[in-house]
Amino acid sequence: MNPINEQASARKQRSLKTRAKLLAAASDVFIEYGFQKTTISQIIKKAETGYGTAYLHFTGKDDILIQLMDEVMKQFYAIAQMTFTPRSKEEASAMIEKQAGLFLEMANQERAMMQVIEEGIRLSEQVNQKWKEIREQFILHISQDIIYSQQNGLARKDVDHTLIARGWFFANEMYLWDIVRNEYNHPVDEIARNLTAMYTGGLYVE
């Protein structure tokens, strides 16, 4: 590698390291103070960086939270993207129940940051718009699974896959926020089992 490329690579590594420090600091500060009370100054102080450096990476605390949302959602997307090729209604139900359980359990594990995200959704138009985009990604994955099931004779063909996908996601989302708020009184696996029974019972054919 020539000297110019080495310098560029070193700058890039420093930049990535600084960005990671800012995100880690922001996560700690957001969880401690909540979205509304957190200031960019607190994040910068925690990360031990300068204002100019911080604003090279992010436009403000809304932008930082959006980046943290992306990191958290990677784990949820991994669940949504699990292979879905059932050969029977029973197999489909088992796969869907597993996905629903993992999705809700992830909300349980990430409760602290999800509480910050929920507050951000309420208070920031930028964060709210990001959540809408995230929601549509999940609905798209669900819709693709329904299409697969319809094409393979497992699910009813007289219903719109997009409408059913939206309904299924919103049902899961409702329980996700209940879990995040500590408002649920049932184990995650019980919620997943009951949700799945309702969903597959109406969509899948014998």
Accessible surface in RSA format (square Angstrom, percent):
REM  Atomic radii and reference values for relative SASA: ProtOr
REM  Chains: A
REM  Algorithm: Lee & Richards
REM  Probe-radius: 1.40
REM  Slices: 20
REM RES _ NUM      All-atoms   Total-Side   Main-Chain    Non-polar    All polar
REM                ABS   REL    ABS   REL    ABS   REL    ABS   REL    ABS   REL
RES MET A   1   158.04  81.8  81.07  53.7  76.97 183.3  91.07  77.4  66.97  88.7
RES ASN A   2    77.65  53.5  67.55  65.3  10.09  24.3  33.29  80.1  44.36  42.9
RES PRO A   3    94.55  68.9  93.34  85.1   1.21   4.4  94.48  78.0   0.07   0.5
RES ILE A   4   132.65  75.5 132.36  98.6   0.29   0.7 132.43  95.4   0.22   0.6
RES ASN A   5    74.25  51.2  71.27  68.9   2.99   7.2  10.28  24.7  63.98  61.8
RES GLU A   6    93.06  53.4  87.38  66.1   5.68  13.5  25.10  48.5  67.96  55.5
RES GLN A   7   107.04  59.9 102.72  75.1   4.32  10.3  32.24  68.6  74.80  56.7
RES ALA A   8    44.23  40.7  38.40  59.3   5.83  13.3  39.42  55.5   4.81  12.7
RES SER A   9    47.00  39.7  40.12  53.5   6.88  15.8  19.13  40.7  27.87  39.0
RES ALA A  10    43.17  39.7  34.88  53.8   8.29  18.9  42.14  59.4   1.02   2.7
RES ARG A  11   131.45  55.2 126.76  64.6   4.69  11.2  54.01  73.8  77.43  46.9
RES LYS A  12   133.31  65.0 127.01  77.9   6.30  15.0  75.42  67.9  57.89  61.7
RES GLN A  13   108.75  60.8 104.92  76.7   3.83   9.1  39.12  83.3  69.63  52.8
RES ARG A  14   143.07  60.1 140.13  71.4   2.94   7.0  73.14 100.0  69.93  42.4
RES SER A  15    49.25  41.6  43.15  57.6   6.10  14.1  27.27  58.1  21.97  30.8
RES LEU A  16    90.21  50.2  85.57  61.2   4.63  11.6  86.03  60.4   4.18  11.2
RES LYS A  17   145.63  71.0 138.90  85.2   6.73  16.0  88.10  79.3  57.54  61.3
RES THR A  18    28.06  20.0  27.76  28.1   0.29   0.7   2.68   3.6  25.37  38.4
RES ARG A  19    74.75  31.4  74.75  38.1   0.00   0.0  16.72  22.8  58.03  35.2
RES ALA A  20    59.31  54.5  50.96  78.6   8.35  19.0  55.38  78.0   3.93  10.4
RES LYS A  21    87.13  42.5  81.21  49.8   5.91  14.1  54.35  48.9  32.77  34.9
RES LEU A  22     0.07   0.0   0.07   0.0   0.00   0.0   0.07   0.0   0.00   0.0
RES LEU A  23    18.13  10.1  17.99  12.9   0.15   0.4  18.12  12.7   0.01   0.0
RES ALA A  24    60.97  56.1  50.51  77.9  10.46  23.8  59.25  83.4   1.72   4.6
RES ALA A  25     5.81   5.3   2.60   4.0   3.20   7.3   5.19   7.3   0.62   1.6
RES ALA A  26     0.00   0.0   0.00   0.0   0.00   0.0   0.00   0.0   0.00   0.0
RES SER A  27    26.89  22.7  26.89  35.9   0.00   0.0   9.87  21.0  17.03  23.9
RES ASP A  28    74.47  52.2  67.26  66.9   7.21  17.1  15.33  36.1  59.14  59.0
RES VAL A  29     7.40   4.9   7.01   6.3   0.39   1.0   7.40   6.4   0.00   0.0
RES PHE A  30     0.03   0.0   0.00   0.0   0.03   0.1   0.00   0.0   0.03   0.1
RES ILE A  31    82.64  47.0  60.26  44.9  22.39  54.0  60.91  43.9  21.74  59.0
RES GLU A  32   125.00  71.8  91.28  69.1  33.72  80.3  36.86  71.3  88.14  72.0
RES TYR A  33    98.63  46.0  84.11  47.9  14.52  37.8  53.66  40.3  44.98  55.4
RES GLY A  34    16.92  20.9   0.00   N/A  16.92  20.9  15.34  42.1   1.58   3.5
RES PHE A  35     7.66   3.8   7.66   4.7   0.00   0.0   7.66   4.6   0.00   0.0
RES GLN A  36   118.16  66.1 103.05  75.3  15.11  36.0  23.67  50.4  94.49  71.7
RES LYS A  37   155.83  76.0 139.33  85.5  16.50  39.3  89.13  80.2  66.70  71.0
RES THR A  38     1.41   1.0   0.00   0.0   1.41   3.4   0.00   0.0   1.41   2.1
RES THR A  39    64.95  46.2  61.56  62.4   3.39   8.1  62.27  83.6   2.67   4.0
RES ILE A  40    30.58  17.4  27.83  20.7   2.75   6.6  27.83  20.0   2.75   7.5
RES SER A  41    49.30  41.7  45.61  60.9   3.69   8.5  27.30  58.1  22.00  30.8
RES GLN A  42    56.40  31.5  50.11  36.6   6.29  15.0  29.41  62.6  26.99  20.5
RES ILE A  43     0.00   0.0   0.00   0.0   0.00   0.0   0.00   0.0   0.00   0.0
RES ILE A  44     7.29   4.1   7.28   5.4   0.01   0.0   7.28   5.2   0.01   0.0
RES LYS A  45   171.49  83.7 156.09  95.8  15.40  36.7 106.74  96.1  64.76  69.0
RES LYS A  46   115.18  56.2  89.76  55.1  25.42  60.5  44.84  40.4  70.34  74.9
RES ALA A  47     3.73   3.4   0.00   0.0   3.73   8.5   3.50   4.9   0.23   0.6
RES GLU A  48   146.27  84.0 115.08  87.1  31.19  74.3  43.56  84.2 102.72  83.9
RES THR A  49    28.90  20.6   7.99   8.1  20.91  49.8  18.12  24.3  10.78  16.3
RES GLY A  50    38.70  47.7   0.00   N/A  38.70  47.7  32.02  87.9   6.67  14.9
RES TYR A  51   116.22  54.3 112.24  63.9   3.98  10.4  94.60  71.1  21.62  26.7
RES GLY A  52    54.02  66.6   0.00   N/A  54.02  66.6  43.20 118.6  10.81  24.2
RES THR A  53    53.18  37.8  49.96  50.7   3.22   7.7  18.40  24.7  34.78  52.6
RES ALA A  54     2.00   1.8   1.38   2.1   0.62   1.4   1.66   2.3   0.35   0.9
RES TYR A  55   103.67  48.4  81.91  46.6  21.76  56.6  61.59  46.3  42.07  51.9
RES LEU A  56   152.98  85.2 118.18  84.5  34.80  87.5 120.94  84.9  32.04  86.2
RES HIS A  57    43.93  24.0  18.18  12.6  25.75  65.9  10.17  10.5  33.77  39.3
RES PHE A  58     4.41   2.2   2.60   1.6   1.81   4.7   4.14   2.5   0.27   0.8
RES THR A  59   110.63  78.7  86.29  87.5  24.34  58.0  81.61 109.6  29.02  43.9
RES GLY A  60    14.96  18.4   0.00   N/A  14.96  18.4  14.79  40.6   0.16   0.4
RES LYS A  61    43.36  21.2  40.05  24.6   3.31   7.9  31.09  28.0  12.26  13.1
RES ASP A  62    35.85  25.1  35.85  35.7   0.00   0.0   3.60   8.5  32.26  32.2
RES ASP A  63    26.54  18.6  26.27  26.1   0.27   0.6   2.65   6.2  23.88  23.8
RES ILE A  64     0.31   0.2   0.31   0.2   0.00   0.0   0.31   0.2   0.00   0.0
RES LEU A  65     0.00   0.0   0.00   0.0   0.00   0.0   0.00   0.0   0.00   0.0
RES ILE A  66    23.10  13.1  23.10  17.2   0.00   0.0  23.10  16.6   0.00   0.0
RES GLN A  67    44.11  24.7  42.97  31.4   1.14   2.7   1.56   3.3  42.55  32.3
RES LEU A  68    14.47   8.1  14.40  10.3   0.07   0.2  14.40  10.1   0.07   0.2
RES MET A  69     0.00   0.0   0.00   0.0   0.00   0.0   0.00   0.0   0.00   0.0
RES ASP A  70    43.40  30.4  41.75  41.6   1.64   3.9  16.54  38.9  26.85  26.8
RES GLU A  71    80.97  46.5  74.26  56.2   6.71  16.0  26.79  51.8  54.18  44.2
RES VAL A  72    13.42   8.8  12.64  11.4   0.78   1.9  13.42  11.7   0.00   0.0
RES MET A  73     1.34   0.7   1.34   0.9   0.00   0.0   0.77   0.7   0.57   0.8
RES LYS A  74   124.10  60.5 115.36  70.8   8.74  20.8  78.01  70.2  46.09  49.1
RES GLN A  75    70.01  39.2  62.63  45.8   7.39  17.6  32.45  69.1  37.56  28.5
RES PHE A  76     0.64   0.3   0.59   0.4   0.06   0.2   0.59   0.4   0.06   0.2
RES TYR A  77    47.83  22.3  47.83  27.2   0.00   0.0  40.82  30.7   7.00   8.6
RES ALA A  78    61.84  56.9  48.09  74.2  13.75  31.3  53.25  75.0   8.58  22.7
RES ILE A  79    16.25   9.2  15.40  11.5   0.85   2.0  16.21  11.7   0.04   0.1
RES ALA A  80    19.07  17.5   6.82  10.5  12.25  27.9  14.30  20.1   4.78  12.7
RES GLN A  81   109.18  61.1  81.15  59.3  28.03  66.7  26.09  55.5  83.09  63.0
RES MET A  82    60.16  31.2  47.57  31.5  12.59  30.0  52.03  44.2   8.12  10.8
RES THR A  83   114.39  81.4  88.90  90.1  25.49  60.7  59.54  80.0  54.86  82.9
RES PHE A  84    16.28   8.1   4.08   2.5  12.20  31.7   4.08   2.5  12.20  34.9
RES THR A  85    71.33  50.7  65.76  66.7   5.57  13.3  45.46  61.1  25.87  39.1
RES PRO A  86     1.30   1.0   0.00   0.0   1.30   4.7   0.00   0.0   1.30   8.1
RES ARG A  87   199.13  83.6 172.27  87.8  26.87  64.0  75.27 102.9 123.87  75.1
RES SER A  88    39.35  33.3  36.71  49.0   2.64   6.1  31.07  66.2   8.28  11.6
RES LYS A  89    39.26  19.2  35.76  21.9   3.51   8.3  19.34  17.4  19.93  21.2
RES GLU A  90   117.61  67.5 108.62  82.2   8.99  21.4  70.68 136.7  46.93  38.3
RES GLU A  91    50.26  28.9  43.96  33.3   6.30  15.0  28.60  55.3  21.66  17.7
RES ALA A  92     0.06   0.1   0.06   0.1   0.00   0.0   0.06   0.1   0.00   0.0
RES SER A  93    25.63  21.7  25.55  34.1   0.08   0.2  21.25  45.3   4.38   6.1
RES ALA A  94    63.69  58.6  49.49  76.4  14.19  32.3  57.69  81.2   5.99  15.9
RES MET A  95    52.47  27.2  48.80  32.3   3.68   8.8  52.09  44.3   0.38   0.5
RES ILE A  96     9.83   5.6   9.61   7.2   0.22   0.5   9.61   6.9   0.22   0.6
RES GLU A  97    61.82  35.5  60.00  45.4   1.82   4.3  11.65  22.5  50.17  41.0
RES LYS A  98   122.52  59.8 111.93  68.7  10.59  25.2  70.19  63.2  52.32  55.7
RES GLN A  99    27.61  15.4  27.08  19.8   0.53   1.3  14.44  30.7  13.17  10.0
RES ALA A 100     5.26   4.8   0.08   0.1   5.18  11.8   4.99   7.0   0.27   0.7
RES GLY A 101    14.38  17.7   0.00   N/A  14.38  17.7  13.58  37.3   0.80   1.8
RES LEU A 102    72.55  40.4  69.93  50.0   2.62   6.6  70.25  49.3   2.30   6.2
RES PHE A 103    17.62   8.8  17.62  10.9   0.00   0.0  17.62  10.7   0.00   0.0
RES LEU A 104     0.00   0.0   0.00   0.0   0.00   0.0   0.00   0.0   0.00   0.0
RES GLU A 105    60.14  34.5  60.14  45.5   0.00   0.0  28.78  55.7  31.35  25.6
RES MET A 106    29.44  15.2  29.05  19.2   0.39   0.9  29.01  24.7   0.43   0.6
RES ALA A 107     0.00   0.0   0.00   0.0   0.00   0.0   0.00   0.0   0.00   0.0
RES ASN A 108    41.10  28.3  32.42  31.3   8.68  20.9   1.02   2.5  40.08  38.7
RES GLN A 109   123.30  68.9  84.85  62.0  38.44  91.5  35.82  76.2  87.48  66.3
RES GLU A 110    42.74  24.5  40.33  30.5   2.41   5.7   2.85   5.5  39.89  32.6
RES ARG A 111    61.52  25.8  61.26  31.2   0.25   0.6  14.17  19.4  47.35  28.7
RES ALA A 112    46.39  42.7  38.58  59.5   7.81  17.8  41.50  58.4   4.89  13.0
RES MET A 113    10.38   5.4   9.26   6.1   1.11   2.7   9.26   7.9   1.11   1.5
RES MET A 114     0.00   0.0   0.00   0.0   0.00   0.0   0.00   0.0   0.00   0.0
RES GLN A 115    74.87  41.9  67.88  49.6   6.99  16.7  22.91  48.8  51.96  39.4
RES VAL A 116     6.49   4.3   5.33   4.8   1.16   2.8   6.47   5.6   0.03   0.1
RES ILE A 117     0.00   0.0   0.00   0.0   0.00   0.0   0.00   0.0   0.00   0.0
RES GLU A 118    23.97  13.8  23.91  18.1   0.06   0.1   8.02  15.5  15.94  13.0
RES GLU A 119    33.57  19.3  33.44  25.3   0.13   0.3   9.02  17.4  24.55  20.0
RES GLY A 120     0.00   0.0   0.00   N/A   0.00   0.0   0.00   0.0   0.00   0.0
RES ILE A 121    30.74  17.5  24.55  18.3   6.18  14.9  24.55  17.7   6.18  16.8
RES ARG A 122   163.07  68.5 125.46  64.0  37.61  89.5  67.03  91.6  96.04  58.2
RES LEU A 123    88.52  49.3  52.16  37.3  36.37  91.4  56.38  39.6  32.14  86.5
RES SER A 124     7.62   6.4   1.64   2.2   5.98  13.8   6.42  13.7   1.20   1.7
RES GLU A 125   122.54  70.4 110.78  83.8  11.76  28.0  69.33 134.1  53.21  43.4
RES GLN A 126    96.16  53.8  87.86  64.2   8.29  19.7  39.80  84.7  56.36  42.7
RES VAL A 127     0.00   0.0   0.00   0.0   0.00   0.0   0.00   0.0   0.00   0.0
RES ASN A 128    33.57  23.1  33.57  32.4   0.00   0.0   2.85   6.9  30.72  29.7
RES GLN A 129    81.53  45.6  81.53  59.6   0.00   0.0  33.45  71.2  48.08  36.5
RES LYS A 130    42.02  20.5  40.47  24.8   1.56   3.7   8.11   7.3  33.91  36.1
RES TRP A 131     4.78   1.9   4.78   2.3   0.00   0.0   4.28   2.3   0.51   0.8
RES LYS A 132    90.37  44.1  90.10  55.3   0.28   0.7  48.40  43.6  41.97  44.7
RES GLU A 133    88.51  50.8  82.61  62.5   5.90  14.0  38.36  74.2  50.16  40.9
RES ILE A 134     2.83   1.6   2.18   1.6   0.65   1.6   2.79   2.0   0.04   0.1
RES ARG A 135    49.43  20.8  49.43  25.2   0.00   0.0   1.20   1.6  48.23  29.2
RES GLU A 136    77.82  44.7  73.77  55.8   4.05   9.6  43.95  85.0  33.87  27.7
RES GLN A 137    84.13  47.0  84.11  61.5   0.02   0.0  15.07  32.1  69.06  52.4
RES PHE A 138     5.79   2.9   5.71   3.5   0.08   0.2   5.72   3.5   0.08   0.2
RES ILE A 139     5.59   3.2   5.59   4.2   0.00   0.0   5.59   4.0   0.00   0.0
RES LEU A 140    89.61  49.9  86.46  61.9   3.15   7.9  89.54  62.9   0.07   0.2
RES HIS A 141    34.90  19.1  33.57  23.3   1.33   3.4  23.75  24.5  11.16  13.0
RES ILE A 142    27.40  15.6  26.56  19.8   0.84   2.0  27.39  19.7   0.01   0.0
RES SER A 143     7.76   6.6   7.76  10.4   0.00   0.0   4.94  10.5   2.82   4.0
RES GLN A 144    92.85  51.9  85.31  62.3   7.54  18.0  31.49  67.0  61.36  46.5
RES ASP A 145    32.65  22.9  32.26  32.1   0.39   0.9   8.06  19.0  24.59  24.5
RES ILE A 146     0.99   0.6   0.98   0.7   0.01   0.0   0.98   0.7   0.01   0.0
RES ILE A 147    54.59  31.1  54.56  40.6   0.03   0.1  54.59  39.3   0.00   0.0
RES TYR A 148    59.49  27.8  57.46  32.7   2.03   5.3  45.30  34.0  14.19  17.5
RES SER A 149     0.00   0.0   0.00   0.0   0.00   0.0   0.00   0.0   0.00   0.0
RES GLN A 150    19.16  10.7  19.16  14.0   0.00   0.0   6.94  14.8  12.22   9.3
RES GLN A 151   137.52  76.9 104.88  76.7  32.64  77.7  38.52  82.0  99.01  75.1
RES ASN A 152    78.82  54.4  51.89  50.1  26.93  64.8  15.08  36.3  63.73  61.6
RES GLY A 153    46.41  57.2   0.00   N/A  46.41  57.2  26.87  73.7  19.54  43.8
RES LEU A 154    18.75  10.4  18.48  13.2   0.27   0.7  18.75  13.2   0.00   0.0
RES ALA A 155     3.91   3.6   0.00   0.0   3.91   8.9   0.00   0.0   3.91  10.4
RES ARG A 156    96.82  40.7  92.07  46.9   4.75  11.3  28.71  39.2  68.12  41.3
RES LYS A 157   148.07  72.2 117.00  71.8  31.06  74.0  69.89  62.9  78.17  83.3
RES ASP A 158   110.51  77.4  69.36  69.0  41.14  97.3  53.09 124.9  57.42  57.3
RES VAL A 159    36.95  24.3  22.80  20.6  14.15  34.1  29.95  26.0   7.01  19.0
RES ASP A 160    73.15  51.2  59.37  59.1  13.78  32.6  20.10  47.3  53.05  52.9
RES HIS A 161    58.89  32.2  58.86  40.9   0.03   0.1  34.25  35.3  24.63  28.7
RES THR A 162    57.12  40.6  57.12  57.9   0.00   0.0  40.99  55.1  16.14  24.4
RES LEU A 163   123.77  68.9 114.80  82.1   8.97  22.5 114.91  80.7   8.86  23.8
RES ILE A 164    52.81  30.1  49.73  37.0   3.09   7.4  51.63  37.2   1.18   3.2
RES ALA A 165     0.00   0.0   0.00   0.0   0.00   0.0   0.00   0.0   0.00   0.0
RES ARG A 166    76.09  31.9  76.09  38.8   0.00   0.0  21.45  29.3  54.64  33.1
RES GLY A 167    42.70  52.7   0.00   N/A  42.70  52.7  35.47  97.3   7.23  16.2
RES TRP A 168    24.81  10.0  19.77   9.6   5.04  11.8   5.93   3.2  18.88  30.6
RES PHE A 169     4.41   2.2   4.18   2.6   0.24   0.6   4.41   2.7   0.00   0.0
RES PHE A 170    77.52  38.8  72.38  44.8   5.14  13.4  72.70  44.1   4.82  13.8
RES ALA A 171    22.14  20.4  14.89  23.0   7.24  16.5  21.28  30.0   0.86   2.3
RES ASN A 172     7.84   5.4   7.84   7.6   0.00   0.0   5.09  12.3   2.75   2.7
RES GLU A 173    10.87   6.2  10.87   8.2   0.00   0.0   5.10   9.9   5.77   4.7
RES MET A 174   104.47  54.1  95.56  63.2   8.90  21.2  63.12  53.7  41.35  54.8
RES TYR A 175    65.60  30.6  65.60  37.3   0.00   0.0  22.33  16.8  43.26  53.3
RES LEU A 176     1.00   0.6   1.00   0.7   0.00   0.0   1.00   0.7   0.00   0.0
RES TRP A 177    23.26   9.3  23.26  11.3   0.00   0.0  15.96   8.5   7.30  11.8
RES ASP A 178    32.55  22.8  32.55  32.4   0.00   0.0   1.04   2.4  31.51  31.4
RES ILE A 179     0.00   0.0   0.00   0.0   0.00   0.0   0.00   0.0   0.00   0.0
RES VAL A 180     0.02   0.0   0.02   0.0   0.00   0.0   0.02   0.0   0.00   0.0
RES ARG A 181   103.73  43.6  81.67  41.6  22.07  52.5  33.62  45.9  70.12  42.5
RES ASN A 182    94.72  65.3  67.87  65.6  26.84  64.6  25.85  62.2  68.87  66.6
RES GLU A 183   104.14  59.8  76.56  57.9  27.58  65.7  36.21  70.0  67.93  55.5
RES TYR A 184    56.09  26.2  36.55  20.8  19.53  50.8  22.90  17.2  33.19  40.9
RES ASN A 185   140.23  96.7 105.19 101.6  35.04  84.4  32.61  78.5 107.62 104.0
RES HIS A 186   100.43  54.9  97.78  68.0   2.65   6.8  67.37  69.4  33.05  38.5
RES PRO A 187    79.30  57.8  68.57  62.5  10.74  39.0  78.58  64.9   0.73   4.5
RES VAL A 188    17.44  11.5  13.05  11.8   4.39  10.6  13.05  11.3   4.39  11.9
RES ASP A 189   100.97  70.7  94.55  94.1   6.42  15.2  45.08 106.1  55.89  55.7
RES GLU A 190    60.23  34.6  57.82  43.7   2.40   5.7  15.27  29.5  44.96  36.7
RES ILE A 191    10.95   6.2   5.96   4.4   4.99  12.0  10.67   7.7   0.28   0.8
RES ALA A 192     1.19   1.1   1.19   1.8   0.00   0.0   1.19   1.7   0.00   0.0
RES ARG A 193   129.70  54.5 128.52  65.5   1.18   2.8  46.30  63.3  83.40  50.5
RES ASN A 194    78.19  53.9  71.18  68.8   7.01  16.9  26.55  63.9  51.64  49.9
RES LEU A 195     9.93   5.5   8.30   5.9   1.63   4.1   9.63   6.8   0.30   0.8
RES THR A 196     3.45   2.5   3.45   3.5   0.00   0.0   3.45   4.6   0.00   0.0
RES ALA A 197    64.91  59.7  47.95  74.0  16.96  38.6  56.20  79.1   8.72  23.1
RES MET A 198   128.11  66.3 107.31  71.0  20.80  49.5  77.30  65.7  50.81  67.3
RES TYR A 199    23.81  11.1  15.14   8.6   8.67  22.6  17.61  13.2   6.20   7.6
RES THR A 200     5.52   3.9   5.52   5.6   0.00   0.0   0.00   0.0   5.52   8.4
RES GLY A 201    48.45  59.8   0.00   N/A  48.45  59.8  23.66  64.9  24.79  55.5
RES GLY A 202    42.17  52.0   0.00   N/A  42.17  52.0  35.48  97.4   6.68  15.0
RES LEU A 203     6.25   3.5   3.96   2.8   2.29   5.8   5.78   4.1   0.48   1.3
RES TYR A 204     9.47   4.4   1.59   0.9   7.88  20.5   0.00   0.0   9.47  11.7
RES VAL A 205    60.14  39.6  52.54  47.6   7.60  18.3  56.89  49.4   3.25   8.8
RES GLU A 206   175.80 100.9 113.30  85.7  62.50 148.8  95.32 184.4  80.48  65.7
END  Absolute sums over single chains surface
CHAIN  1 A    11290.1       9507.6       1782.5       6102.9       5187.2
END  Absolute sums over all chains
TOTAL         11290.1       9507.6       1782.5       6102.9       5187.2
